[in-house]
Amino acid sequence: MATKETTNTTQQSLWLKEYIDSPKRQKYLYKKTLTIVVLSQIFGGGGLAAGITVGALLAQNMLGTVSATGIPVALLTLGSAGAALLIGQLSQRFGRRTGLAVGFLAGGLGAIGIIIAALINSVVLLFASMLFYGAGTAANLQARYAGTDLATDKQRATAVSIAMVSTTLGAVVGPNLVGVMGRFANSIGIPTLAGPFIMSAIAFIIAGVILLIFLRPDPLVVSTAIANAKEKGNIVQTETNSQNSTLNKKGVVVGATIMILTQFVMVAIMTMTPIHMGHYGHGLREVGLVIGFHVAAMYLPSPLTGVLVDKLGRTTMAGVAGATLLASGLVAAFAPTGSMPLLILALVLLGLGWNFGLISGTALIVDATHPSVRAKTQGSVDVLIALSGAAGGILSGMVVAHSNYATLSLSGAILSLVLIPVVVWSRKTQNKKPL
């Protein structure tokens, strides 16, 4: 048995050594990884559509009250939090392939559970299934990290942006198919609002299968081996990493804070937009159109955002994120009630602000972590991001129920200003670094 284990370890070391010693093979694997991630994200984006577009409406229909409409999105993001931690730990131990595939497949099962809950009118099953559905959201978000594992310092934000923009196709097409999927579901005896979750189940499962089969060799395993090999050959590098551990922790704090704030503001306003539109007579088609523009703004500008983050700097773009979210909240708060053009503008700005914040924050996290702990740290940060979204979802329903959509939007605008002192603190910290 010992001989067999030794042989397996030797074989693993040999194929890893081929990548460690060959920058050309590293570059090839980097490009291959991005291709597989792009393909999975196209389907993963389609899986997101139902929860974003009709989750709150389905809850309102089943519960008969507006104040609880934020619960499904809150549970979705809460499930995403737990899944983010699990995916991060699985990825750190077994590689990105296992962690991400498990997340997407669990999300697919959650979507199936939501369909069954709508069929039998079970609120308990709906809420439980939303937790599992959130795993697909977590996997979709954490897939952005897979593209950065083999990227250089100047490629990281761009790699994140490529993974994110590939989500656009499914995420934008999905909300605009809400009406079609609703009619299809109704024709086969499934409640109309559960129809989009049929698409989600199929999309998440396909995304998981793609990663499970094709994400080989695993980029995180290879990048960890490369980093360890470099440190073994350079003792000074190991000492430097140890000395800079505190500074790295500060980088994680700044990156996490940026993403947590942008997530909270985005989820809070986005969750109540379909409800707000429903109050002024807009149907599923109009809701799908507005959310489609919003999701497009969340993902489509990613290539340009990635270049800007790499060129202008992480904290500069974080400041731009705060300004964009501020503008979004103000437009949504003061636009005439029921104005589709201004509502679309507000939601586009909301998506853009989230995009700027997520890519700049993600790049900061990758910059601040070593491959040997990167996936675990990323998973922990994404837990906080998901919990922030859950809080935004819950509080948004309460605010609208006891006040109105304008108050919610204005509150989001004010909260986005918190990014300014975060950016200032980060830059002061950088200026104090020894030359």
C-alpha positions in Angstrom: 0.0 0.0 0.0 2.8 2.4 0.9 4.5 1.7 -2.4 1.3 2.4 -4.4 0.8 5.7 -2.5 4.4 6.7 -3.2 4.0 5.9 -6.9 0.8 8.0 -7.1 2.6 10.9 -5.3 5.5 10.6 -7.7 3.2 10.6 -10.8 1.4 13.7 -9.5 4.7 15.4 -8.9 5.9 14.6 -12.4 2.9 16.1 -14.2 3.0 19.1 -11.9 6.7 19.6 -12.6 5.9 19.8 -16.3 3.9 23.0 -15.6 6.3 24.3 -12.9 9.2 24.2 -15.4 7.3 25.4 -18.4 6.0 29.0 -18.6 4.6 28.0 -22.0 2.4 25.3 -20.5 1.3 27.6 -17.7 0.2 30.1 -20.3 -1.7 27.4 -22.2 -3.4 26.2 -19.1 -4.3 29.8 -18.2 -6.1 30.2 -21.5 -7.7 26.8 -21.4 -9.0 27.5 -17.9 -10.5 30.8 -19.0 -12.3 29.1 -21.9 -13.8 26.4 -19.6 -14.9 29.0 -17.1 -16.4 31.2 -19.8 -18.5 28.2 -21.1 -19.7 27.3 -17.6 -20.5 30.9 -16.8 -22.8 31.3 -19.8 -25.0 28.6 -18.4 -24.5 29.7 -14.8 -25.7 33.2 -15.7 -28.9 31.7 -17.1 -29.4 29.9 -13.8 -29.3 33.2 -12.0 -32.3 34.7 -13.9 -35.2 33.2 -12.0 -34.1 34.1 -8.5 -33.4 37.7 -9.5 -36.5 38.3 -11.6 -39.4 36.4 -10.0 -38.2 35.2 -6.6 -39.8 38.1 -4.8 -43.0 37.9 -6.9 -43.3 34.1 -6.2 -43.0 34.8 -2.5 -45.6 37.6 -2.6 -48.0 35.3 -4.5 -47.6 32.4 -2.0 -47.5 34.5 1.2 -49.9 37.3 0.2 -47.8 40.1 1.8 -45.3 42.6 0.6 -43.3 42.8 3.8 -42.0 39.2 3.4 -41.1 39.5 -0.3 -37.4 40.1 0.5 -37.2 36.7 2.3 -36.6 34.5 -0.8 -33.7 36.7 -2.0 -32.4 36.8 1.6 -32.6 33.0 1.8 -31.0 32.7 -1.6 -28.1 34.9 -0.5 -27.9 33.1 2.9 -27.7 29.8 1.1 -25.0 31.4 -1.1 -23.1 32.3 2.1 -23.0 28.8 3.4 -22.2 27.4 0.0 -19.4 30.0 -0.5 -17.7 28.7 2.6 -18.1 25.1 1.5 -17.0 25.7 -2.1 -13.9 27.6 -0.8 -12.9 24.7 1.5 -13.6 22.0 -1.1 -11.6 24.1 -3.7 -8.7 24.5 -1.3 -8.6 20.8 -0.6 -9.6 19.2 -3.9 -9.3 22.0 -6.4 -11.6 24.4 -8.2 -13.2 21.7 -10.3 -14.7 19.9 -7.4 -15.8 22.9 -5.4 -17.4 24.8 -8.3 -19.1 21.7 -9.7 -20.7 20.8 -6.4 -22.0 24.3 -6.0 -23.7 24.4 -9.4 -25.2 21.0 -9.1 -26.6 21.9 -5.6 -28.1 25.0 -7.2 -29.8 22.9 -9.9 -31.4 20.7 -7.2 -32.6 23.8 -5.4 -34.3 25.1 -8.5 -36.1 21.8 -8.9 -37.2 22.0 -5.2 -38.7 25.5 -5.9 -40.7 24.2 -8.8 -42.1 21.4 -6.6 -42.8 23.9 -3.8 -44.9 26.0 -6.2 -46.8 23.0 -7.4 -47.8 21.9 -3.9 -48.0 25.4 -2.5 -45.5 24.7 0.2 -43.8 27.8 1.7 -41.5 25.7 3.9 -40.2 23.8 0.8 -39.8 27.1 -1.1 -37.7 28.6 1.6 -35.6 25.5 2.1 -35.1 25.2 -1.7 -34.0 28.8 -1.9 -31.1 28.0 0.4 -29.9 25.3 -2.0 -30.6 27.5 -5.0 -28.2 30.0 -3.5 -25.3 27.5 -4.0 -25.6 28.0 -7.7 -25.2 31.7 -7.1 -22.2 31.1 -5.0 -20.5 28.9 -7.6 -21.3 31.4 -10.3 -19.6 34.2 -8.3 -16.6 32.1 -7.2 -15.9 30.9 -10.7 -14.4 34.4 -11.3 -11.5 33.4 -9.0 -10.6 30.3 -11.1 -9.4 32.5 -14.0 -7.0 34.4 -11.7 -5.1 31.3 -10.4 -2.6 31.4 -13.2 -2.8 35.1 -14.1 0.0 37.5 -13.5 -0.4 40.6 -11.3 -1.2 42.7 -14.3 -3.7 40.2 -15.7 -5.8 39.5 -12.6 -8.6 42.1 -12.9 -8.8 41.3 -16.6 -9.1 37.6 -15.9 -11.9 38.3 -13.4 -13.6 40.5 -16.0 -13.5 37.7 -18.7 -15.2 35.3 -16.3 -17.8 37.8 -15.4 -18.7 39.0 -18.9 -19.3 35.5 -20.0 -22.2 35.4 -17.5 -23.8 38.2 -19.5 -25.4 36.0 -22.2 -27.3 33.8 -19.9 -27.9 36.4 -17.3 -29.4 38.9 -19.8 -31.3 36.4 -21.9 -32.7 34.7 -18.8 -34.9 37.6 -17.5 -36.2 38.3 -20.9 -37.4 34.7 -21.2 -39.4 35.0 -18.0 -42.7 35.4 -19.9 -41.9 32.6 -22.3 -40.9 30.2 -19.5 -44.0 31.2 -17.5 -46.3 30.4 -20.4 -44.5 27.1 -21.0 -44.8 26.1 -17.3 -48.5 27.0 -17.3 -49.0 24.8 -20.4 -47.7 21.8 -18.5 -49.5 22.5 -15.2 -46.8 24.3 -13.3 -47.5 27.8 -11.8 -46.4 30.6 -14.1 -43.9 32.2 -11.7 -42.2 28.8 -11.2 -41.5 28.6 -15.0 -38.2 30.4 -15.0 -36.8 28.0 -12.4 -37.1 25.2 -15.0 -34.5 27.1 -17.0 -32.4 27.6 -13.9 -32.3 23.9 -13.0 -31.1 22.9 -16.4 -28.6 25.8 -16.7 -27.0 25.2 -13.3 -26.7 21.4 -13.8 -25.1 21.9 -17.3 -22.6 24.4 -15.8 -21.6 21.9 -13.1 -21.1 19.1 -15.5 -18.9 21.2 -17.8 -16.6 22.1 -14.9 -16.5 18.5 -13.6 -15.5 17.0 -16.9 -13.3 19.7 -18.5 -11.6 21.7 -15.8 -8.4 19.6 -15.9 -5.6 20.1 -14.8 -7.0 22.0 -12.0 -5.7 25.6 -12.1 -5.5 26.1 -8.3 -3.6 22.9 -7.8 -1.1 23.9 -10.5 -0.7 27.5 -9.2 -0.2 26.3 -5.7 2.6 23.9 -6.8 4.2 26.7 -8.8 4.2 29.1 -5.9 5.6 26.5 -3.5 8.3 25.6 -6.0 9.4 29.3 -6.3 9.5 29.6 -2.5 11.6 26.5 -2.0 14.1 27.8 -4.5 14.2 31.2 -2.9 14.4 31.4 0.9 14.3 35.2 0.8 10.9 35.0 -0.9 9.5 32.9 1.9 10.8 35.4 4.5 9.3 38.3 2.6 5.9 36.6 2.5 6.0 36.1 6.2 6.9 39.7 6.9 4.1 41.0 4.6 1.4 38.8 6.1 -0.1 41.8 8.1 -0.2 44.0 5.0 -1.9 41.2 3.1 -4.5 41.0 5.8 -5.2 44.7 5.3 -5.6 44.1 1.6 -8.2 41.4 2.3 -10.1 43.7 4.7 -10.2 46.5 2.1 -11.2 44.2 -0.8 -13.9 42.5 1.3 -15.3 45.8 2.6 -15.7 47.2 -0.9 -17.5 44.1 -2.1 -19.7 43.8 1.0 -20.9 47.4 0.7 -21.6 47.3 -3.1 -23.4 43.9 -2.7 -25.7 45.3 0.1 -26.7 48.4 -1.8 -27.2 46.5 -5.1 -29.3 43.6 -3.6 -31.5 46.0 -1.5 -32.5 48.2 -4.4 -32.7 45.3 -7.0 -34.9 43.1 -4.8 -37.7 45.7 -4.4 -37.6 47.0 -8.0 -40.0 44.3 -9.4 -42.4 44.9 -6.4 -42.2 48.7 -7.0 -43.0 48.2 -10.7 -45.9 45.9 -9.9 -47.5 48.6 -7.8 -47.6 50.9 -10.8 -49.1 48.4 -13.2 -46.0 47.0 -14.9 -46.2 43.3 -15.9 -43.6 40.5 -16.1 -42.5 41.6 -19.5 -41.5 45.1 -18.3 -40.0 43.6 -15.1 -37.9 41.3 -17.3 -36.8 44.2 -19.5 -35.6 46.3 -16.5 -33.8 43.5 -14.8 -32.3 42.4 -18.1 -30.7 45.9 -18.5 -29.6 45.8 -14.9 -27.9 42.4 -15.2 -26.3 43.4 -18.5 -24.8 46.4 -16.7 -23.6 44.0 -13.9 -21.6 41.9 -16.3 -21.3 43.3 -19.8 -18.8 46.2 -19.0 -16.5 43.7 -17.3 -13.7 43.6 -19.9 -13.4 47.4 -19.8 -13.6 47.4 -16.0 -10.9 44.8 -15.8 -8.5 46.9 -17.9 -9.3 50.0 -15.9 -8.7 48.2 -12.6 -5.4 46.9 -13.8 -4.3 50.3 -15.3 -5.8 52.9 -12.9 -5.6 50.9 -9.7 -7.9 48.9 -7.5 -8.9 51.7 -5.0 -9.5 54.3 -7.8 -12.1 52.1 -9.3 -13.6 51.3 -5.9 -14.1 55.1 -5.5 -15.8 55.2 -9.0 -18.1 52.3 -7.7 -19.2 54.4 -4.8 -20.0 57.4 -7.0 -21.9 55.3 -9.5 -24.0 53.7 -6.8 -24.8 57.1 -5.3 -26.0 58.3 -8.7 -28.2 55.1 -9.0 -29.8 55.6 -5.7 -30.6 59.3 -6.4 -32.1 58.6 -9.8 -34.3 55.8 -8.4 -35.4 57.9 -5.5 -36.3 61.1 -7.4 -37.5 59.7 -10.7 -41.3 60.1 -11.4 -43.2 57.0 -10.2 -43.6 54.5 -13.0 -41.1 56.1 -15.3 -39.6 53.1 -17.3 -36.6 55.1 -18.9 -35.4 56.5 -15.6 -36.0 53.2 -13.8 -33.9 51.5 -16.4 -31.2 54.2 -16.0 -31.2 53.7 -12.2 -30.9 49.9 -12.5 -28.1 50.2 -15.1 -26.1 52.5 -12.8 -26.8 50.1 -10.0 -25.3 47.2 -12.0 -22.3 49.3 -13.1 -21.5 50.3 -9.5 -21.7 46.7 -8.4 -19.4 45.7 -11.4 -16.8 48.2 -10.5 -16.8 47.3 -6.8 -16.7 43.5 -7.4 -13.9 43.5 -9.8 -11.7 46.0 -7.9 -12.4 44.2 -4.6 -11.7 40.7 -6.1 -8.4 41.9 -7.5 -7.4 43.2 -4.1 -8.2 39.8 -2.5 -6.2 37.9 -5.1 -3.3 40.3 -4.7 -3.3 39.8 -0.9 -3.4 36.0 -0.8 -1.0 33.1 -1.4 -2.3 30.2 -3.5 -2.0 27.8 -0.6 -4.7 29.7 1.3 -6.3 31.6 -1.5 -9.5 29.6 -2.1 -10.3 29.2 1.5 -9.9 33.0 2.1 -11.9 33.8 -1.0 -14.7 31.5 0.2 -14.7 33.2 3.6 -14.9 36.6 2.0 -17.8 35.5 -0.3 -19.6 34.3 2.8 -19.6 37.9 4.1 -20.6 39.2 0.7 -23.6 36.8 0.6 -24.6 37.6 4.2 -24.5 41.3 3.2 -26.8 40.5 0.3 -29.1 38.6 2.6 -29.3 41.5 5.0 -30.0 43.8 2.1 -32.8 41.6 0.8 -34.5 41.3 4.2 -34.2 45.0 5.1 -35.4 46.2 1.7 -38.7 44.5 2.1 -39.2 46.0 5.6 -38.2 49.5 4.4 -40.6 49.4 1.5 -43.4 47.9 3.6 -43.2 50.7 6.2 -42.1 53.5 3.9 -41.5 53.4 0.1 -39.2 52.6 -2.7 -37.8 56.1 -2.8 -36.7 55.9 0.8 -35.0 52.6 0.2 -33.1 54.0 -2.9 -32.0 57.2 -1.1 -30.8 55.1 1.8 -28.7 53.0 -0.6 -27.3 56.2 -2.1 -26.2 57.5 1.3 -24.7 54.1 2.3 -22.6 54.0 -0.9 -20.7 57.1 0.4 -19.0 54.8 3.0 -16.7 53.6 0.2 -14.9 57.0 0.2 -13.3 56.6 3.7 -12.5 53.0 2.9 -10.5 54.1 -0.2 -8.8 56.9 1.7 -7.8 54.6 4.5 -6.4 52.1 2.0 -4.3 54.7 0.2 -2.9 56.0 3.5 -1.9 52.4 4.4 -0.2 52.0 1.0 1.7 55.2 1.4 3.1 54.0 4.8 4.6 50.9 3.2 8.4 50.8 3.4 10.1 51.5 0.1 
